[in-house]
Amino acid sequence: MNRLKEDLNYLEEILEQAKLTGIDFLAQLEKLSTSPLAGEVKPSKDLPEGGGALDALQLFKAYYQQLITASSGPRYWGFVTGGSTPAALMGDWLCSVFDQNPQSVSLNGDISAHIEHETIKLMRRLFNLPDSFNGSFVSGATLSNFTGLAVARQWAGEQLQHNIAADGMLPGIKVLSANPHSSVLKSLAMLGFGRNQLVQVKSKPNTESIDLDDLESLLAMYQDSPIILSASAGTVNTSDFDDLLAITQLKKQYKFWLHIDAAFGGFAACTPKYAGLLKGWEVADSITIDGHKWMNVPYDSAIAFVRHEHQNLQIQTFQNSNAPYLGNPATNFSFASTVPENSRRLRALPAWFSLIAYGREGFKEIAENSIQLAQQFGDFIAQSENFELLVPVKLNTVCFTLKHKKEQVDLYLDTLNKLGKVYLTPTVYGGQRCIRAAFVNWRTSEKDLEIAEEAMQQAYNTCFKA
C-alpha cells in the first residue's frame, strides 16, 4: 500500500507524464507507420514487486510504444476505423477519471445514467430519428447487432406464445439477410439461431443490396413463421444500402422484425445529399450505430436503438431477475436491464462531448470530407493503368483490384502495407479476391491521398516491375 499512497501523492506528475506521452504520440501520428514495425515484442518480466506508475510508464515506452501503429491516423483505410477528435479524447479521459457505472439515476445516485439518456437524445437529433426509439451504449457494432437481434428473438418467441429468454430457444424462426456483416452472423451464433440457419436473400445485380422481389417471395413463403430481417445501411465492400423505404412498405403487408445495421452508414443522415439513403429507417424495430467508426470517438463505443414499444421485450431479454439489489426493472429503468453488460463504462461521455463540441455541422463536414476523398481515390483507381475499380464509389468505401495481376492481390497488399504509408485490407467481391479502402477518419486530407497513391505505385513496381 505504500507504493499506492506514494502514487496518490504524485498523481499530478503521473497524469502530466501520461499527457505528455499522449501528446507526443498524437503529434507524430501522421508520420507513424500504418503497419506493425519489424521489431521484437519483448516478453514481460515476471510480476514485479511494483515500482509505481511512472516506472510502469517507462517500461511501456521501452517495450511497446514504438511498436504501436497509426491505426487511428489519417491513412489507416483498413476495416472502417475512425480516429479520436479532440473533444472525444477529452471526454474519454474524463470517463476514466470519473469511473462511473451508468445504470439507473435513482438506483446509482449519480448523474451518469442521465448523461447517457441525454446523449441518446442528441444522437436521435443528429440522425433525425423519432423519440419513439430508446437507446443504449454498448462496446461496438457486434454488441449493438447482438442487442437488436436478441430483442428480435424475444419478439419472435412472443409470436409463438413462448418466452425464449425464460424458457429457451424454439425452432422455426426465420432470419433473413442479403449481405450481413460478420457481426450479424456472430450474433446469430451467440443467440442460438446458428450461422448456417440464415436464409440468404438474393442481391440486386452488381450490388450488395437486397433484391426486393426475392425478399417478398421469401416473406410470403415464411409468413406463417416469425421472421427477422437484418437489413444493411452501408455494406462493407461497396457501401450499398438496402431500399429501406421499400422494405418498410412490405411491413404493411407482412409481419416481420426489421433490424437495420447502420454501423457507419447511419452517418449518411448528416449529409443532405445522402440522407435519402436512410429514408424509412425511422420505422425500424432496432438499429445499430457505431460510434468508433464515423463518429470518431475512441474504442469502444456503439449505440443500440430499439423502439420504445419493445421495451418490455428488451427487459425480458436482459434483466437481472435474481438480483434485487439492482432494483426492479419494471418500475425503475436500468441500462443493466436493456443491454448485455451489467458493468459499463460511461461510454456516452466521449459522444456527448463530441456532439456538444461539433454539432450537426461538424459531423456533416466529417462525413462529406470522407465521401469526397473516397470519390477522388476512386477516380485515381479508375484512371490508373495498374488498378481496376470494381464498383462505382457510392459513399465512403472504394472496392478495387489489380488490373492485370488479379491473382496477386495478397502479395501486393503485403508489399504495400509493409511500406507503412497506408493500410488497406483484402476482401472478396463478386467471387474474386480484391482490395478495399474505407474513409472515415476526420484527419484524412488530399495530402494523404497523394502519399497513399505514391506508395501504391511504389509497391506495384516492387512486386511486378523489379
PALO-301453 format. One record per residue: y, z, x of N, C-alpha, C in turn. Coordinates in pm, whole numbers, padded with zeros to 5 digits, always signed. Layout:
BEGIN
YZXYZXYZX...
***
This chain:
BEGIN
-00121+00000+00082+00000+00000+00000+00126+00000+00086+00115+00044+00213+00234+00046+00298+00289-00094+00317+00197-00193+00333+00243-00331+00352+00314-00383+00227+00261-00349+00109+00325-00389-00016+00464-00328-00028+00476-00200+00005+00606-00134-00003+00705-00197+00095+00654-00233+00212+00740-00295+00312+00789-00431+00263+00698-00509+00203+00737-00638+00148+00840-00622+00037+00824-00520-00045+00921-00498-00151+01058-00467-00094+01061-00392+00014+01189-00360+00078+01256-00483+00137+01174-00582+00177+01227-00703+00239+01215-00823+00144+01214-00796+00014+01191-00902-00083+01296-01012-00073+01420-00975-00052+01526-01075-00044+01501-01171+00072+01461-01118+00186+01433-01202+00302+01311-01291+00277+01209-01236+00210+01088-01312+00179+01122-01431+00090+01199-01406-00015+01236-01514-00106+01329-01614-00039+01414-01566+00051+01503-01656+00124+01422-01752+00212+01320-01700+00279+01236-01784+00363+01156-01884+00279+01111-01839+00164+01040-01931+00074+01134-02040+00027+01258-02003-00006+01358-02102-00049+01384-02203+00061+01402-02158+00183+01430-02249+00295+01311-02342+00320+01190-02290+00305+01071-02374+00321+01070-02484+00216+01102-02445+00092+01106-02543-00017+01214-02646+00003+01332-02602+00043+01444-02695+00064+01410-02793+00175+01348-02744+00281+01309-02831+00392+01210-02938+00345+01115-02899+00263+01017-02995+00211+01086-03100+00124+01170-03055+00033+01236-03148-00059+01333-03240+00014+01396-03191+00120+01489-03274+00197+01416-03388+00268+01288-03365+00300+01210-03466+00371+01121-03548+00279+01125-03520+00149+01027-03575+00056+01018-03727+00063+01132-03794+00073+01131-03940+00073+01075-03998+00203+01064-03915+00308+01012-03961+00436+00867-03920+00458+00818-03827+00380+00681-03777+00399+00580-03881+00358+00461-03871+00414+00353-03964+00382+00306-03944+00238+00279-04056+00171+00226-04050+00035+00075-04033+00033+00012-04037+00151-00133-04020+00163-00164-03908+00261-00280-03846+00249-00317-03740+00343-00312-03789+00487-00254-03711+00574-00248-03747+00714-00383-03724+00780-00408-03798+00885-00534-03782+00958-00523-03659+01046-00553-03547+00989-00547-03422+01063-00655-03328+01018-00691-03238+01105-00798-03143+01073-00743-03029+00989-00811-03000+00880-00774-02884+00799-00838-02762+00862-00755-02671+00909-00807-02554+00978-00873-02459+00879-00989-02408+00914-01053-02310+00825-00975-02180+00824-00976-02115+00710-00909-01985+00700-00981-01883+00786-00905-01790+00837-00965-01680+00910-01042-01591+00814-01123-01507+00871-01183-01403+00787-01071-01325+00721-01099-01269+00605-00996-01195+00531-00932-01093+00624-00801-01109+00651-00736-01020+00748-00703-00884+00689-00658-00798+00775-00612-00667+00729-00486-00681+00645-00411-00787+00673-00289-00811+00596-00165-00789+00678-00093-00900+00703+00028-00889+00783+00155-00904+00704+00142-00907+00572+00260-00918+00489+00292-01061+00449+00388-01077+00361+00419-01206+00302+00472-01305+00405+00561-01263+00494+00618-01355+00591+00513-01403+00690+00419-01317+00725+00309-01357+00811+00224-01462+00741+00199-01443+00612+00121-01540+00535+00194-01675+00529+00327-01671+00517+00405-01794+00512+00392-01870+00644+00397-01801+00755+00384-01867+00884+00247-01930+00901+00143-01861+00856+00008-01918+00863-00003-02041+00773+00058-02035+00655+00057-02151+00565+00123-02271+00633+00236-02249+00696+00304-02359+00764+00218-02417+00876+00152-02329+00949+00071-02374+01062-00056-02445+01017-00115-02402+00906-00244-02455+00864-00232-02573+00769-00138-02566+00676-00145-02657+00561-00021-02742+00535+00097-02689+00559+00216-02757+00510+00229-02898+00563+00195-02920+00689+00212-03054+00746+00115-03155+00687+00016-03109+00612-00083-03198+00551-00054-03225+00403+00049-03162+00349+00083-03183+00208+00152-03319+00193+00107-03398+00096+00161-03532+00077+00283-03531-00016+00352-03644-00019+00469-03660-00105+00426-03708-00244+00329-03641-00303+00282-03682-00436+00387-03657-00543+00484-03573-00514+00594-03550-00609+00716-03635-00575+00698-03729-00483+00810-03811-00437+00820-03945-00507+00916-04027-00465+00953-04148-00540+00859-04266-00525+00765-04263-00427+00676-04377-00409+00529-04340-00426+00504-04233-00497+00367-04199-00535+00345-04257-00674+00285-04377-00678+00270-04450-00803+00127-04448-00855+00046-04360-00796-00090-04345-00845-00091-04253-00966-00195-04266-01049-00206-04187-01171-00076-04206-01252-00027-04104-01318+00106-04107-01380+00170-03974-01345+00224-03967-01224+00267-03840-01167+00418-03835-01156+00480-03741-01223+00624-03721-01210+00656-03631-01093+00782-03596-01079+00824-03501-00977+00881-03378-01046+00976-03314-00984+01041-03198-01045+01192-03215-01033+01260-03222-01146+01405-03227-01143+01460-03092-01098+01583-03086-01050+01639-02957-01007+01633-02850-01116+01667-02885-01238+01665-02785-01345+01523-02737-01374+01427-02830-01370+01287-02792-01395+01236-02701-01285+01274-02730-01161+01233-02646-01049+01290-02505-01063+01416-02497-01101+01479-02367-01123+01404-02289-01231+01374-02356-01342+01303-02290-01449+01164-02244-01408+01098-02325-01324+00963-02290-01281+00964-02170-01187+01060-02165-01097+01072-02049-01008+01098-01922-01089+01187-01932-01185+01217-01814-01267+01098-01777-01355+01021-01878-01394+00899-01849-01470+00809-01754-01391+00795-01780-01262+00712-01692-01178+00777-01557-01156+00910-01556-01145+00980-01429-01125+00963-01337-01246+00984-01393-01365+00977-01312-01487+00832-01280-01524+00739-01371-01492+00595-01347-01506+00557-01296-01644+00596-01371-01746+00568-01331-01885+00440-01400-01936+00381-01340-02036+00263-01396-02103+00299-01417-02249+00360-01532-02284+00410-01552-02421+00297-01561-02523+00299-01471-02617+00201-01475-02727+00274-01461-02860+00330-01344-02884+00396-01318-03012+00521-01235-02988+00630-01273-03055+00756-01199-03039+00739-01053-03077+00677-01029-03193+00665-00892-03242+00560-00813-03167+00454-00880-03119+00346-00809-03052+00381-00779-02907+00434-00880-02837+00466-00862-02695+00587-00771-02674+00679-00777-02768+00801-00700-02750+00897-00763-02651+00878-00891-02617+00970-00959-02527+01010-01092-02588+01095-01164-02518+01157-01283-02574+01082-01411-02540+00975-01404-02459+00914-01525-02405+00856-01616-02514+00793-01559-02616+00738-01643-02723+00850-01711-02800+00962-01641-02816+01077-01702-02883+01130-01820-02802+01133-01807-02671+01177-01917-02585+01087-02038-02606+00957-02015-02616+00864-02126-02638+00889-02191-02773+00910-02112-02877+00941-02168-03009+01067-02255-03002+01170-02203-02934+01295-02278-02924+01277-02407-02845+01197-02401-02739+01173-02521-02657+01097-02626-02737+01000-02583-02816+00926-02676-02901+01021-02743-03001+01114-02665-03054+01213-02722-03147+01297-02829-03078+01338-02803-02954+01416-02900-02878+01332-03024-02847+01203-03005-02820+01115-03119-02794+01104-03207-02918+01092-03144-03034+01088-03224-03157+01216-03305-03173+01329-03245-03139+01456-03318-03149+01458-03436-03051+01409-03413-02930+01407-03518-02830+01326-03638-02878+01214-03610-02945+01125-03718-02989+01150-03761-03133+01249-03702-03197+01277-03733-03338+01155-03710-03426+01083-03604-03397+00970-03564-03479+01016-03464-03584+00956-03464-03701+00998-03371-03806+00956-03227-03776+01021-03134-03845+00989-02992-03827+00854-02954-03887+00785-03051-03944+00653-03024-04001+00546-03009-03893+00585-03025-03766+00492-03005-03655+00515-02869-03591+00407-02793-03571+00409-02680-03480+00378-02733-03340+00412-02656-03239+00381-02698-03103+00349-02579-03015+00269-02605-02912+00232-02501-02817+00221-02564-02679+00262-02490-02577+00247-02538-02441+00108-02506-02388+00049-02604-02321-00081-02587-02257-00070-02644-02115-00181-02644-02042-00174-02673-01899-00162-02820-01865-00196-02911-01956-00189-03052-01927-00239-03134-02043-00241-03267-02026-00283-03355-02135-00427-03331-02176-00512-03292-02081-00652-03265-02116-00661-03153-02217-00591-03042-02191-00595-02930-02285-00520-02962-02413-00419-03047-02407-00348-03087-02528-00439-03174-02615-00507-03273-02555-00602-03352-02631-00715-03264-02686-00761-03171-02604-00865-03079-02647-00820-02999-02769-00696-02951-02764-00644-02869-02874-00637-02950-03003-00577-03069-02996-00567-03152-03116-00703-03189-03173-00796-03226-03085-00929-03266-03131-01011-03147-03178-00985-03028-03123-01055-02909-03170-01015-02874-03313-00885-02887-03344-00841-02862-03482-00893-02973-03572-00898-03096-03519-00955-03206-03596-01102-03179-03630-01174-03123-03535-01315-03087-03559-01326-02985-03671-01236-02887-03672-01239-02786-03777-01207-02848-03913-01112-02943-03913-01080-03018-04036-01202-03096-04084-01271-03161-03991-01389-03239-04029-01496-03149-04090-01512-03031-04033-01608-02937-04090-01569-02893-04230-01438-02875-04252-01390-02835-04383-01423-02942-04487-01419-03069-04446-01455-03176-04540-01600-03164-04585-01681-03100-04502-01823-03080-04533-01852-02937-04580-01744-02863-04616-01757-02725-04660-01828-02639-04555-01787-02658-04430-01852-02587-04320-01746-02542-04220-01752-02417-04176-01660-02363-04077-01723-02377-03939-01688-02484-03869-01752-02512-03740-01721-02404-03638-01598-02354-03635-01561-02252-03538-01645-02126-03555-01682-02095-03678-01761-01975-03704-01910-02001-03698-01955-02116-03749-02098-02137-03770-02159-02249-03688-02080-02315-03603-02136-02414-03513-02120-02558-03559-02153-02646-03468-02130-02789-03486-02222-02848-03591-02173-02955-03655-02251-03031-03752-02262-03175-03706-02372-03243-03736-02381-03386-03708-02305-03465-03816-02286-03592-03790-02231-03681-03892-02083-03706-03883-02010-03631-03800-01867-03652-03785-01845-03772-03692-01758-03863-03731-01734-03984-03653-01599-03976-03582-01602-04000-03450-01479-04005-03370-01461-04148-03323-01346-04209-03357-01319-04349-03326-01204-04362-03227-01214-04459-03137-01103-04490-03046-01132-04623-02979-01027-04689-02931-01044-04818-02864-01048-04801-02712-00941-04747-02654-00934-04727-02509-00886-04585-02480-00969-04486-02508-00925-04347-02491-00910-04310-02344-00815-04223-02317-00801-04165-02183-00926-04084-02153-00957-04072-02025-01077-03997-01986-01075-03854-02036-00954-03797-02053-00945-03659-02101-00989-03646-02246-00978-03755-02324-01029-03753-02461-01181-03744-02458-01243-03825-02373-01389-03820-02361-01434-03685-02307-01361-03630-02214-01392-03498-02161-01384-03393-02272-01282-03406-02358-01268-03313-02470-01385-03325-02567-01429-03449-02592-01544-03468-02680-01668-03401-02624-01682-03405-02492-01795-03337-02429-01784-03186-02446-01667-03131-02423-01648-02986-02432-01659-02936-02576-01622-03021-02671-01622-02980-02811-01757-03000-02881-01854-03053-02808-01987-03068-02865-02011-03198-02939-01911-03289-02943-01934-03420-03002-02025-03503-02911-01998-03495-02781-02069-03577-02684-01993-03704-02653-01977-03733-02523-01903-03853-02483-01963-03980-02543-02095-03985-02544-02163-04108-02586-02161-04130-02737-02110-04033-02810-02107-04047-02956-01977-04109-03006-01885-04139-02914-01762-04206-02956-01794-04342-03016-01736-04371-03131-01750-04503-03192-01639-04591-03136-01679-04694-03061-01582-04779-02993-01521-04880-03091-01390-04876-03103-01318-04974-03183-01281-05091-03091-01292-05211-03140-01255-05327-03060-01105-05326-03028-01072-05389-02917-00931-05407-02881-00885-05546-02920-00756-05558-02948-00700-05690-02970-00713-05772-02842-00731-05904-02853-00750-05986-02733-00638-05966-02631-00680-05951-02505-00588-05939-02392-00497-05817-02400-00542-05714-02468-00467-05589-02476-00564-05471-02469-00506-05351-02463-00586-05229-02473-00557-05156-02606-00498-05227-02701-00464-05164-02829-00567-05197-02937-00573-05113-03037-00674-05122-03142-00665-05253-03220-00781-05314-03243-00791-05427-03336-00797-05368-03477-00693-05390-03554-00680-05325-03685-00788-05370-03783-00830-05495-03775-00936-05543-03865-01066-05470-03837-01097-05453-03708-01220-05382-03672-01210-05235-03712-01091-05177-03691-01072-05038-03731-01096-05022-03881-01037-05110-03961-01054-05095-04105-01199-05113-04147-01270-05202-04082-01411-05219-04117-01491-05094-04084-01458-05026-03975-01526-04902-03938-01489-04789-04033-01362-04783-04072-01320-04681-04168-01394-04699-04300-01412-04822-04341-01485-04849-04465-01633-04813-04449-01688-04844-04333-01830-04819-04308-01862-04669-04311-01769-04589-04254-01795-04446-04240-01717-04361-04339-01668-04419-04446-01578-04346-04536-01645-04226-04603-01778-04221-04602-01846-04105-04659-01863-03993-04558-01817-04015-04435-01825-03914-04330-01685-03871-04289-01669-03749-04239-01538-03712-04183-01509-03798-04061-01388-03851-04053-01351-03942-03945-01231-03887-03869-01241-03890-03737-01129-03855-03649-01096-03980-03569-00972-04023-03573-00927-04138-03495-00835-04091-03384-00871-04124-03261-00785-04095-03146-00713-04224-03108-00584-04229-03137-00504-04347-03108-00426-04328-02978-00385-04439-02919-00314-04435-02791-00169-04479-02807-00081-04401-02747+00060-04440-02737+00092-04447-02589+00048-04557-02528+00064-04575-02384-00070-04562-02314-00143-04674-02299-00271-04669-02230-00249-04666-02079-00352-04625-02008-00338-04601-01864-00307-04727-01786-00376-04836-01815-00361-04956-01733-00238-05038-01768-00212-05054-01897-00115-05154-01941-00004-05099-02029-00002-04968-02053+00099-04907-02141+00096-04968-02280-00022-05005-02328-00033-05058-02464-00024-04944-02564+00036-04975-02679+00047-04880-02790-00034-04934-02906-00117-04849-02965-00179-04888-03091-00070-04902-03197-00093-04987-03296+00006-05009-03402+00003-04887-03495+00083-04788-03459+00078-04660-03530+00124-04673-03674+00222-04758-03698+00270-04775-03834+00161-04834-03923+00091-04934-03872-00019-04993-03950-00131-04894-03971-00158-04812-03869-00264-04712-03883-00227-04609-03989-00100-04569-03993-00059-04472-04095-00069-04533-04235-00053-04663-04246-00072-04728-04377-00218-04719-04419-00308-04729-04321-00451-04716-04351-00485-04576-04400-00406-04476-04357-00430-04339-04402-00409-04325-04553-00334-04418-04611-00312-04412-04756-00437-04457-04833-00522-04532-04766-00643-04585-04830-00769-04511-04787-00770-04465-04660-00889-04399-04606-00849-04259-04558-00942-04168-04568-00915-04031-04526-00965-04011-04384-00874-03983-04293-00915-03953-04156-00806-03872-04087-00847-03803-03983-00753-03727-03899-00698-03822-03794-00567-03827-03780-00504-03913-03679-00451-03827-03565-00517-03842-03450-00469-03779-03327-00409-03888-03239-00290-03864-03185-00223-03962-03100-00208-03906-02960-00268-03976-02864-00250-03939-02724-00126-04013-02674-00014-03941-02670+00114-03998-02624+00159-03925-02499+00063-03900-02409+00089-03815-02293+00216-03855-02220+00228-03982-02183+00355-04026-02124+00431-04120-02218+00357-04193-02303+00421-04290-02391+00515-04230-02494+00498-04102-02523+00587-04037-02619+00733-04042-02576+00756-04050-02445+00894-04053-02396+00962-04187-02421+00886-04286-02470+00950-04410-02514+01045-04382-02630+01024-04272-02700+01113-04233-02809+01255-04208-02761+01273-04185-02631+01406-04158-02576+01486-04285-02554+01421-04401-02567+01488-04527-02537+01503-04609-02664+01624-04651-02699+01643-04731-02821+01557-04856-02825+01537-04920-02709+01464-05046-02705+01315-05029-02736+01257-04915-02696+01113-04897-02706+01070-04791-02807+01165-04723-02867+01131-04617-02962+01048-04669-03079+01067-04796-03114+00992-04854-03225+00842-04857-03202+00799-04848-03076+00655-04845-03047+00588-04723-03109+00668-04620-03137+00614-04494-03191+00637-04481-03341+00685-04585-03403+00712-04578-03546+00583-04546-03621+00588-04443-03702+00471-04399-03776+00406-04275-03719+00440-04238-03593+00371-04123-03534+00410-03991-03599+00517-03995-03678+00562-03873-03744+00466-03825-03853+00369-03909-03894+00272-03866-03995+00136-03838-03933+00128-03834-03799+00003-03798-03732-00034-03655-03766-00159-03622-03744-00205-03484-03763-00188-03402-03635-00205-03468-03520-00186-03400-03392-00140-03501-03288-00062-03453-03192-00003-03540-03089-00009-03469-02955-00044-03545-02852-00042-03495-02714+00081-03548-02642+00154-03458-02575+00266-03493-02489+00245-03421-02356+00270-03493-02246+00252-03431-02113+00388-03412-02048+00420-03287-02012+00549-03258-01950+00555-03296-01804+00442-03280-01731+00448-03308-01588+00427-03456-01555+00442-03539-01656+00450-03683-01632+00597-03724-01642+00635-03792-01750+00769-03850-01756+00880-03745-01774+00846-03626-01815+00949-03523-01828+00990-03468-01692+00905-03488-01592+00933-03445-01456+00956-03294-01444+00866-03217-01506+00860-03073-01481+00737-03048-01394+00732-02937-01320+00619-02913-01231+00487-02899-01308+00378-02932-01236+00246-02899-01292+00241-02749-01318+00175-02695-01415+00101-02760-01521+00174-02741-01654+00197-02852-01726+00278-02845-01847+00247-02959-01941+00209-02926-02063+00191-03024-02169+00213-02954-02302+00229-03033-02406+00255-02980-02540+00151-03035-02635+00097-02948-02717+00007-02989-02825+00081-02970-02956+00111-03081-03023+00172-03076-03155+00064-03087-03261+00068-02999-03360-00024-03004-03474+00058-02980-03600+00030-03056-03704+00107-03041-03827+00095-02898-03881+00206-02848-03933+00209-02712-03984+00105-02689-04094+00077-02792-04173-00020-02776-04284-00160-02746-04233-00185-02771-04102-00317-02744-04044-00320-02612-03968-00217-02529-03983-00209-02407-03903-00328-02315-03926-00372-02303-04051-00488-02216-04077-00612-02266-04004-00630-02399-03999-00744-02455-03927-00730-02428-03777-00607-02438-03727-00583-02412-03585-00614-02267-03550-00574-02176-03637-00601-02034-03613-00750-02006-03625-00817-02067-03722-00962-02050-03733-01032-02093-03604-00978-02198-03541-01040-02252-03420-01019-02162-03300-00900-02108-03283-00865-02042-03156-00841-01891-03167-00854-01833-03283-00821-01691-03296-00916-01602-03218-00865-01488-03178-00945-01384-03114-00991-01287-03224-01101-01318-03288-01140-01247-03409-01184-01103-03385-01224-01071-03263-01272-00934-03237-01178-00859-03142-01048-00891-03150-00951-00828-03060-00833-00774-03141-00852-00664-03211-00744-00611-03295-00618-00575-03217-00631-00549-03087-00513-00516-03007-00419-00635-02992-00470-00755-03023-00386-00875-03017-00317-00906-03149-00338-00819-03249-00271-00837-03377-00350-00924-03472-00302-00934-03593-00367-01013-03698-00300-01149-03706-00370-01259-03666-00306-01390-03665-00266-01439-03804-00326-01381-03907-00292-01425-04043-00153-01377-04083-00109-01267-04025+00022-01211-04061+00121-01209-03946+00072-01230-03824+00158-01221-03706+00126-01339-03615+00208-01445-03621+00182-01564-03541+00172-01529-03393+00069-01585-03330+00049-01565-03186+00003-01696-03124+00064-01732-03012+00020-01852-02943-00123-01839-02895-00169-01716-02873-00307-01696-02831-00405-01738-02940-00357-01756-03062-00443-01799-03172-00424-01947-03206-00347-02020-03123-00325-02162-03153-00365-02253-03038-00398-02196-02923-00439-02277-02807-00558-02210-02740-00628-02281-02650-00747-02223-02587-00720-02099-02503-00603-02094-02436-00579-01984-02343-00524-01860-02413-00568-01745-02368-00503-01620-02407-00390-01589-02310-00423-01578-02183-00321-01556-02081-00253-01688-02050-00120-01688-02056-00045-01812-02041+00083-01785-01963+00118-01877-01874+00250-01871-01812+00356-01906-01916+00478-01874-01885+00589-01916-01971+00623-02061-01934+00525-02150-01961+00538-02291-01923+00659-02358-01989+00701-02300-02099+00814-02360-02171+00944-02351-02092+00954-02258-01997+01084-02234-01933+01133-02353-01850+01051-02416-01765+01100-02536-01696+01142-02646-01792+01068-02662-01901+01105-02764-02001+01237-02727-02069+01256-02598-02101+01380-02554-02165+01500-02582-02073+01488-02545-01946+01596-02572-01852+01626-02721-01845+01520-02804-01844+01539-02948-01834+01610-03004-01957+01567-02960-02074+01626-03009-02198+01773-02968-02210+01803-02846-02172+01941-02798-02179+02028-02867-02073+01970-02887-01954+02049-02943-01843+02078-03092-01861+01981-03169-01914+01994-03314-01913+02002-03377-02051+01950-03309-02152+01964-03356-02288+01899-03492-02313+01924-03545-02429+01865-03674-02468+01907-03786-02373+02034-03785-02333+02083-03892-02246+02014-03890-02110+01989-03771-02059+01923-03760-01929+01783-03818-01930+01707-03786-02035+01570-03838-02041+01568-03987-02075+01669-04032-02146+01685-04177-02169+01705-04248-02036+01788-04192-01949+01814-04253-01819+01688-04254-01732+01613-04144-01733+01490-04138-01653+01392-04245-01700+01371-04253-01832+01275-04350-01886+01320-04492-01861+01447-04521-01886+01496-04658-01869+01494-04700-01723+01521-04608-01632+01513-04640-01489+01370-04676-01451+01274-04599-01499+01134-04626-01468+01091-04762-01523+01130-04790-01646+01092-04917-01709+01153-05035-01635+01279-05022-01598+01346-05131-01526+01279-05156-01391+01245-05049-01319+01180-05065-01189+01041-05123-01203+00969-05084-01307+00837-05142-01332+00848-05292-01357+00948-05331-01433+00967-05474-01459+01003-05550-01332+01087-05490-01247+01121-05555-01121+01000-05568-01030+00919-05463-01028+00798-05467-00946+00701-05572-01002+00693-05580-01134+00610-05683-01197+00656-05823-01160+00788-05843-01152+00842-05973-01111+00801-06005-00967+00806-05904-00881+00764-05924-00742+00617-05967-00736+00533-05901-00813+00390-05935-00815+00371-06077-00866+00439-06111-00975+00421-06242-01038+00465-06356-00946+00564-06330-00862+00618-06435-00775+00551-06439-00638+00463-06342-00613+00401-06331-00481+00289-06434-00462+00270-06476-00339+00159-06565-00306+00027-06489-00295+00037-06358-00279-00083-06279-00248-00136-06195-00364-00052-06173-00465-00090-06084-00575-00083-06158-00708-00155-06106-00805-00160-06168-00938-00138-06061-01045-00038-06081-01128-00011-05991-01239-00112-06018-01350-00186-05915-01391-00293-05934-01488-00245-05928-01632-00134-05861-01655-00082-05849-01791+00069-05827-01781+00148-05883-01870+00293-05859-01864+00325-05710-01866+00430-05672-01794+00472-05532-01791+00530-05495-01926+00471-05395-01991+00510-05359-02127+00594-05231-02133+00581-05147-02033+00659-05024-02031+00680-04982-01886+00599-04890-01837+00622-04835-01703+00503-04845-01610+00398-04918-01648+00285-04937-01559+00269-05086-01529+00220-05114-01408+00200-05251-01363+00055-05266-01319-00015-05360-01380-00157-05382-01354-00173-05518-01286-00229-05520-01165-00236-05645-01089-00358-05644-00997-00379-05757-00929-00491-05766-00835-00451-05857-00721-00543-05878-00628-00521-05971-00518-00550-06112-00568-00463-06204-00539-00476-06339-00596-00598-06413-00542-00623-06401-00413-00730-06479-00351-00843-06393-00297-00829-06260-00305-00928-06171-00244-00967-06061-00343-00997-06101-00466-01021-06003-00571-01133-05904-00536-01230-05952-00460-01343-05866-00425-01308-05766-00316-01187-05776-00261-01146-05690-00150-01041-05586-00191-01033-05558-00320-00931-05464-00369-00943-05328-00302-01063-05274-00291-01079-05140-00234-01039-05136-00086-01078-05240-00012-01039-05248+00129-00887-05253+00141-00826-05335+00058-00680-05349+00064-00611-05217+00030-00656-05152-00077-00592-05026-00116-00607-04920-00009-00723-04913+00052-00745-04815+00158-00648-04840+00273-00630-04967+00309-00538-05002+00417-00394-04969+00379-00355-05005+00256-00219-04979+00211-00188-04831+00206-00275-04755+00145-00247-04613+00126-00242-04537+00259-00319-04583+00357-00316-04515+00487-00183-04534+00559-00105-04635+00519+00027-04651+00579+00120-04537+00539+00094-04474+00424+00172-04358+00382+00307-04389+00324+00335-04517+00296+00466-04554+00243+00469-04556+00090+00356-04591+00029+00343-04595-00116+00198-04566-00149+00175-04504-00264+00037-04472-00303+00006-04538-00436-00098-04622-00436-00145-04690-00556-00291-04656-00579-00337-04667-00703-00474-04633-00736-00548-04753-00794-00680-04755-00777-00760-04864-00836-00786-04838-00983-00820-04944-01054-00862-04931-01193-00950-05050-01227-00992-05058-01351-01069-05172-01399-01002-05223-01525-00972-05352-01528-00912-05413-01646-00979-05548-01669-01020-05571-01792-01088-05696-01825-01216-05714-01746-01279-05603-01710-01404-05608-01637-01391-05630-01488-01269-05638-01436-01253-05660-01292-01179-05545-01225-01217-05520-01103-01154-05418-01022-01012-05462-00988-00915-05375-01007-00776-05414-00982-00694-05292-00942-00563-05306-00947-00470-05205-00895-00366-05175-01001-00321-05051-01003-00216-05017-01098-00109-04931-01030+00013-04947-01077+00126-04867-01030+00196-04808-01152+00226-04680-01146+00292-04611-01258+00427-04557-01212+00531-04588-01288+00667-04546-01255+00710-04436-01352+00724-04314-01303+00769-04203-01387+00861-04107-01313+00866-04116-01180+00941-04017-01103+01091-04044-01109+01167-03940-01138+01312-03953-01157+01384-03996-01029+01321-03977-00911+01384-04011-00784+01370-04159-00747+01275-04230-00808+01243-04365-00764+01362-04459-00783+01388-04541-00683+01503-04632-00686+01462-04771-00637+01556-04866-00642+01529-05001-00593+01497-05000-00443+01553-04906-00369+01521-04894-00227+01372-04864-00208+01317-04785-00298+01174-04755-00289+01089-04878-00317+01136-04964-00407+01066-05091-00430+01062-05173-00301+01173-05180-00230+01179-05257-00107+01082-05202-00003+01078-05070+00010+00988-05007+00107+00843-05035+00070+00812-05021-00059+00674-05043-00106+00632-05188-00088+00719-05280-00123+00684-05422-00113+00662-05464+00033+00742-05409+00122+00723-05438+00265+00589-05383+00313+00556-05261+00270+00427-05201+00309+00310-05280+00251+00324-05328+00130+00218-05406+00068+00191-05535+00145+00297-05601+00190+00280-05724+00269+00218-05692+00404+00260-05582+00465+00205-05541+00594+00055-05514+00581+00016-05444+00475-00126-05414+00454-00206-05541+00430-00146-05636+00358-00216-05762+00331-00238-05839+00462-00137-05844+00546-00151-05912+00674-00255-05844+00761-00257-05712+00758-00354-05639+00839-00497-05669+00794-00517-05677+00663-00651-05698+00609-00700-05842+00624-00610-05937+00602-00658-06074+00582-00599-06179+00676-00498-06140+00756-00437-06241+00841-00436-06201+00988-00506-06093+01018-00509-06047+01156-00590-06143+01242
***
